Amino acid sequence: VTTSGASTVDLDGFAAQIFESAGRLDQGCWSARGAALALPDAERQATQSLLEAVAAAQARMTALAGAARDTSVAFTGTERSLESFAVDLLGIVVWLLGPSTATTLALAVTSATRAPVLNETAVSVHPTASKLTQEPRSMEELIGRIPRAGVGNAQVRIEHYGGDEPVYYVFVGGTIDTNIDPTSEAFDMSSNVNAIAGLDAASQRATIEAMREAGITASDHVILVGHSQGGLIAARIAQSEQFHVTDVVTVGAPIHAVPVPAGVRVVAIEHNEDIIPSLSGVAVAGATLGAASSLTVMRSVKGMPAEPGDTLPAHNLSRYVDTARSIDRSADPALRAAAARVTVREERSGTASWWRADRG
Amino acid sequence: VGGYGDAAGHAAGYSAALSQAANMLEVVRDQLQSAISVLEQPPPPTLWWGSARREYETAARELASTMHGLRSALAGEAQRQRESAAAMAAADAVAPVGATTAVIPGDFGGVGW
């Protein structure tokens, strides 16, 4: 069911089993066809006729898997939202009110009470390092290049590849400071709340500033990749249409309320147990993401061991790198097509630069 | 396949090809059984409800039934091919090398045994 063209893939779901079984059957048919070529006429024709019937059944099975996958979307989203009830009160409020209403309400309250929280400030950006690099060849490499959130870390990584098809990859990291009172960190909760509400966010300004400093012009081909707040910023930049963004890839990002332009392909990768994407609503086919070609990839990481002190293990970037590895292994045509758009098969050298943004 | 040097060799080639094809049909039968098992499992209770679930279950049942029929047909064909392979092997064992008693029409150059 793809009422607006958007679709969802549940990596670990019921439909995936059907896809996998249909894939094995297809391979078996092709092997048997090869063996049948060596048969005398009568046996060959009888065998080929049977294999055609099996192939037709296999095609029906694949279609059924596709229908099961797309129909499962709404329920996957609902399940996750129900899980969030037990996890985070803020999530409930945002889910009930809608992201824009909740954040606008929060900002109105803080503004009316003149509370020194969630206020936006000026931001400055500077490069911290650069090196030669190779264009990402897999989803695992792509997601693995998103900057890790850490105090003092660079939040943005920009890669440039020239030649016949020049492209810029902009990797944006997640929230570093979770306090609502702004300090020097630009990727903080103030930026988060403002970005969800579609208002002026320091992290968004900082990323745009870094892109311009790196030499990206309005006509350059740009692929945006982000984790958590970084994914949200990526979607907001695509929405702004200040750059020629063709693709946005996000992991664990609350982007479902962002009206991304129709020409931009969005791949949103989300863990069922990750509450953060729910802060902008839930992934429901036909009601999610602005781009008609959008694809939401769901995966359950329930049962995977958590590191000590990790309060949101399902939101961890390392786990999303693991999920990207699963995507690389998947034979699902929707995933293969999505991965092919944002990775390369032949190696291409380019430059990578890291950018640090601070408030003030 | 073709170009066997003599009639006995050609019969042996057919016999081997028939056995191999019968084996491959058995592989497809196994994969069909696996597919049927997947199709016959009920969807997770929280996954769908209402008409979407009923539509899926109806389509899956019908497809599984078709696959059961295909498994039977494949079993019959595999059995026929094994019997043909055995008959050819037996004829090969008694026929004098190089004797030509029949001609097989088709793609194999009319070499007979």
Interface residues (C-beta under 8 A of the other chain):
Chain A: V1 G13 F14 Q17 I18 S21 A22 R24 L25 G28 C29 S31 A32 G34 A35 A36 L37 A38 L39 P40 D41 E43 A46 T47 L50 L51 A53 V54 A57 Q58 R60 M61 L64 A67 A68 T71 S72 F75 E79
Chain B: V1 G13 Y14 A17 L18 Q20 A21 N23 M24 L25 V27 V28 D30 Q31 L32 S34 A35 V38 L39 P43 P44 T46 L47 W48 A52 Y56 A59 A60 L63 T66 M67 L70 A73 L74 E77 R80 Q81 S84 I104 P105 G106 D107 F108
